[in-house]
Amino acid sequence: MSFLRWMPPLLALPLLAIGATGCPGNPSSNEPKPAANPEVSVSLPGVDTSSLTPRERREWGAQVSELLSPCPDTPVSIAQCVKEQRPCKACLPAALLLLDLVKDGRSKKERDDAFHMRFDANKVKTLATDGSPEMGPPDAPITIVEWADFECPFCRLMAPLLEGLVKRFDGQVRLVFKFYPLSAHVHGEPAARAATAALNQGKFWEMHHLLFENQDKLEQADLERYAQRLKLDMVKFRADLVSTDTKARIDKDKLQADGVGLEGTPLVFINGREVNLQLLSNPGQDLEAWVKLELELLGKTPRPAPPKPGDASPSGSAIPAASATPAASATPAAGTSAPAGGAARPAISAAPVQPVQPAKPRTP
């Protein structure tokens, strides 16, 4: 079910593990005491570790000294790469990513997984996007692909954030939508069919917005009312709702998602890399940072951030809140595919509305 991806885990009662051999006796004063573990002390230019506890500093220092740099032609640790200012541009962002994850109390495995998902060249997937509805220029350096269900509440919250990125990085981001109605949502497939029928008449994004804005009103009569509001040809709309071509389009998207390991919706990829939504602490900021760094690593200059409200000469528009209604619209472009390739394409963290688990208490 889609909400499981973002639901925090239930708090479990702590268990006290007692050794099977019983309580140990007092050690003999003649026995040598075990040596204390040496502290890994790492200081890297551009990385401020002053807010870390001693334990966190040890964990972070050990990990950046252990993991190899993201660039295959720089076979040294992340720490050495940053210290020696090697040409791999992804080393410093990788060190900063691990720093943030340590601060959030993530386990070593979670940090390793996040690092490889974002920086490992083998994690990049080629995603076919031909025929899918899209927003933004087809030749944009950044392609975001999202699988979503119109009855999924987290998809509704994610939608304006992703569309906001298209506006925030005007001309640099393309958003591709793919259908994945979940079997647990009885209105998911009818809504997907209505969006497909609207797509056939060039009104996909307008219908997309109406469906998410009225997520609690997705009965057949509601879908027809939205079609009438968009001034669609109702004879064609009703025929497309039940056509085999419509079902085939939706099934094609679902099959592709299953092939890349979808476990819930929304499922988001940026330039072929899956965004681990469970690790996002601030969705809007984290997604913007991901795209900004991706552009920099591609040698592109990111569009400047729009001025904050109250600035002297405001221009552009900030990433909208979850309740905002994006106004952009576009029609699908055929024969395109999401950028993938063999080179590592890193980025900064990205996740949904609430992290999958609360931050752990920070101990020294």
ZAMARGU-4260 file (C-alpha; in steps of 0.2 Angstrom, whole numbers, plus 5000, padded with zeros to 4 digits):
<rodrens>
0) 5000/5000/5000 | 5006/5017/4996 | 5005/5025/5013 | 5017/5012/5020 | 5032/5021/5012
5) 5030/5036/5022 | 5021/5030/5038 | 5033/5031/5053 | 5036/5014/5062 | 5026/5010/5078
10) 5036/5013/5093 | 5042/4996/5100 | 5045/4992/5118 | 5064/4990/5122 | 5070/4973/5126
15) 5084/4969/5138 | 5095/4955/5131 | 5103/4945/5145 | 5117/4933/5140 | 5113/4915/5141
20) 5129/4911/5151 | 5123/4922/5166 | 5130/4938/5173 | 5149/4939/5171 | 5160/4940/5187
25) 5172/4954/5191 | 5187/4953/5180 | 5204/4949/5188 | 5214/4964/5192 | 5229/4955/5184
30) 5220/4953/5167 | 5225/4966/5154 | 5211/4978/5150 | 5205/4979/5132 | 5212/4994/5122
35) 5200/5008/5119 | 5195/5009/5100 | 5205/5023/5092 | 5194/5038/5087 | 5193/5041/5069
40) 5197/5060/5067 | 5194/5067/5050 | 5193/5085/5045 | 5189/5090/5027 | 5188/5107/5019
45) 5171/5112/5016 | 5163/5101/5029 | 5158/5108/5046 | 5157/5094/5059 | 5156/5106/5074
50) 5137/5101/5077 | 5141/5082/5078 | 5143/5073/5094 | 5159/5064/5097 | 5150/5047/5093
55) 5143/5055/5077 | 5160/5062/5072 | 5168/5045/5074 | 5154/5036/5063 | 5155/5049/5049
60) 5174/5049/5049 | 5175/5031/5048 | 5163/5030/5034 | 5170/5044/5023 | 5187/5035/5025
65) 5180/5018/5021 | 5169/5022/5005 | 5177/5025/4989 | 5174/5041/4979 | 5159/5041/4967
70) 5170/5043/4952 | 5177/5027/4944 | 5193/5036/4939 | 5197/5042/4957 | 5200/5025/4966
75) 5203/5033/4983 | 5192/5036/4998 | 5179/5050/4999 | 5190/5058/5013 | 5206/5057/5003
80) 5197/5064/4987 | 5191/5079/4997 | 5207/5082/5006 | 5218/5081/4990 | 5205/5091/4980
85) 5204/5077/4967 | 5194/5081/4951 | 5179/5071/4956 | 5166/5084/4959 | 5154/5072/4968
90) 5166/5068/4983 | 5162/5084/4993 | 5143/5082/4990 | 5145/5063/4995 | 5153/5068/5011
95) 5140/5081/5015 | 5126/5068/5012 | 5134/5056/5024 | 5135/5070/5037 | 5117/5074/5035
100) 5112/5056/5037 | 5123/5054/5053 | 5114/5069/5060 | 5097/5061/5057 | 5102/5046/5066
105) 5102/5034/5051 | 5110/5017/5053 | 5127/5013/5044 | 5117/5002/5032 | 5105/5016/5028
110) 5119/5028/5025 | 5128/5015/5014 | 5112/5012/5004 | 5108/5031/5002 | 5126/5034/4996
115) 5126/5020/4983 | 5108/5024/4977 | 5114/5042/4974 | 5131/5040/4967 | 5134/5022/4961
120) 5135/5022/4942 | 5127/5005/4942 | 5111/5012/4951 | 5106/5022/4936 | 5092/5015/4926
125) 5086/5019/4908 | 5068/5023/4908 | 5057/5023/4892 | 5046/5038/4892 | 5039/5038/4875
130) 5021/5042/4874 | 5020/5047/4893 | 5012/5064/4897 | 5026/5077/4901 | 5029/5094/4906
135) 5045/5105/4902 | 5056/5104/4887 | 5060/5087/4880 | 5079/5091/4879 | 5080/5097/4897
140) 5096/5090/4906 | 5086/5084/4921 | 5071/5072/4918 | 5060/5067/4933 | 5049/5052/4931
145) 5035/5049/4943 | 5023/5034/4945 | 5008/5039/4955 | 4990/5034/4959 | 4977/5048/4959
150) 4969/5041/4975 | 4986/5040/4985 | 4987/5055/4997 | 5006/5056/4997 | 5005/5057/4978
155) 4994/5072/4980 | 5006/5080/4991 | 5021/5076/4980 | 5013/5082/4964 | 5015/5101/4967
160) 5033/5099/4973 | 5038/5090/4957 | 5028/5102/4946 | 5036/5117/4956 | 5053/5110/4951
165) 5049/5112/4932 | 5045/5131/4936 | 5059/5134/4948 | 5072/5127/4935 | 5064/5134/4920
170) 5070/5125/4904 | 5081/5113/4914 | 5068/5101/4921 | 5056/5089/4912 | 5043/5080/4922
175) 5036/5063/4915 | 5020/5056/4923 | 5017/5037/4923 | 5001/5028/4930 | 5001/5015/4944
180) 4984/5013/4951 | 4985/5002/4967 | 4973/4988/4969 | 4969/4994/4986 | 4962/5010/4979
185) 4945/5007/4971 | 4945/5024/4962 | 4963/5023/4957 | 4961/5014/4940 | 4945/5024/4935
190) 4954/5040/4939 | 4969/5034/4928 | 4957/5030/4914 | 4949/5048/4915 | 4967/5055/4915
195) 4971/5045/4900 | 4955/5050/4891 | 4959/5068/4894 | 4977/5065/4888 | 4970/5059/4871
200) 4962/5076/4870 | 4977/5086/4875 | 4971/5090/4893 | 4981/5078/4904 | 4988/5090/4916
205) 4972/5100/4918 | 4963/5083/4922 | 4978/5078/4933 | 4976/5094/4944 | 4957/5091/4945
210) 4959/5073/4951 | 4971/5077/4964 | 4962/5093/4970 | 4946/5082/4972 | 4954/5066/4978
215) 4939/5062/4989 | 4927/5064/4974 | 4932/5051/4960 | 4916/5042/4956 | 4910/5040/4938
220) 4899/5056/4939 | 4913/5066/4946 | 4925/5061/4932 | 4912/5065/4919 | 4909/5082/4928
225) 4928/5086/4927 | 4928/5081/4909 | 4914/5093/4905 | 4923/5107/4915 | 4937/5105/4903
230) 4926/5105/4888 | 4931/5088/4882 | 4922/5079/4868 | 4911/5068/4880 | 4907/5055/4867
235) 4925/5052/4864 | 4929/5054/4883 | 4916/5040/4888 | 4923/5029/4874 | 4941/5031/4879
240) 4937/5027/4898 | 4933/5009/4893 | 4944/5006/4878 | 4957/4992/4877 | 4970/5005/4872
245) 4967/5015/4888 | 4969/4999/4898 | 4985/4994/4888 | 4993/5011/4892 | 4990/5010/4910
250) 4996/4992/4911 | 5012/4996/4901 | 5016/5009/4915 | 5013/4997/4928 | 5023/4983/4920
255) 5038/4995/4919 | 5036/5000/4937 | 5036/4982/4943 | 5052/4980/4933 | 5061/4994/4942
260) 5055/4987/4959 | 5041/4998/4964 | 5035/4995/4981 | 5023/5009/4983 | 5018/5026/4976
265) 5024/5039/4973 | 5040/5032/4965 | 5052/5045/4959 | 5067/5044/4948 | 5079/5059/4944
270) 5090/5056/4929 | 5088/5037/4931 | 5091/5037/4949 | 5078/5032/4962 | 5075/5045/4975
275) 5074/5037/4992 | 5058/5046/4998 | 5060/5038/5015 | 5076/5049/5019 | 5069/5066/5015
280) 5067/5077/5030 | 5061/5093/5020 | 5054/5087/5003 | 5054/5104/4994 | 5071/5109/5000
285) 5079/5092/4997 | 5072/5089/4980 | 5077/5107/4975 | 5095/5103/4981 | 5095/5086/4972
290) 5091/5095/4955 | 5103/5109/4959 | 5118/5097/4962 | 5113/5086/4947 | 5114/5101/4936
295) 5131/5106/4943 | 5138/5089/4941 | 5133/5089/4923 | 5142/5105/4920 | 5126/5116/4919
300) 5123/5132/4929 | 5107/5130/4939 | 5094/5144/4937 | 5095/5156/4952 | 5083/5154/4966
305) 5068/5166/4965 | 5068/5180/4978 | 5059/5177/4994 | 5043/5186/4997 | 5046/5204/5001
310) 5062/5206/4991 | 5064/5222/4981 | 5062/5214/4964 | 5053/5198/4965 | 5053/5186/4950
315) 5049/5168/4946 | 5039/5157/4958 | 5045/5147/4973 | 5041/5128/4974 | 5022/5128/4979
320) 5015/5121/4995 | 5005/5105/4995 | 4989/5114/4993 | 4994/5125/4978 | 4987/5122/4961
325) 5001/5122/4948 | 4996/5130/4932 | 5008/5123/4920 | 5002/5111/4906 | 5010/5102/4892
330) 5007/5088/4880 | 5016/5072/4878 | 5031/5070/4867 | 5035/5054/4859 | 5051/5045/4856
335) 5061/5052/4871 | 5069/5043/4886 | 5076/5048/4903 | 5094/5052/4903 | 5104/5037/4910
340) 5121/5032/4904 | 5136/5025/4913 | 5143/5041/4922 | 5138/5043/4940 | 5125/5057/4943
345) 5125/5061/4961 | 5113/5073/4970 | 5107/5079/4987 | 5094/5070/4998 | 5076/5069/4993
350) 5061/5062/5002 | 5042/5064/5006 | 5031/5073/5018 | 5037/5064/5033 | 5052/5052/5036
355) 5049/5034/5037 | 5056/5034/5054 | 5059/5048/5067 | 5076/5054/5071 | 5085/5044/5084
360) 5091/5053/5100 | 5109/5059/5098 | 5120/5052/5111 | 5139/5057/5114
</rodrens>
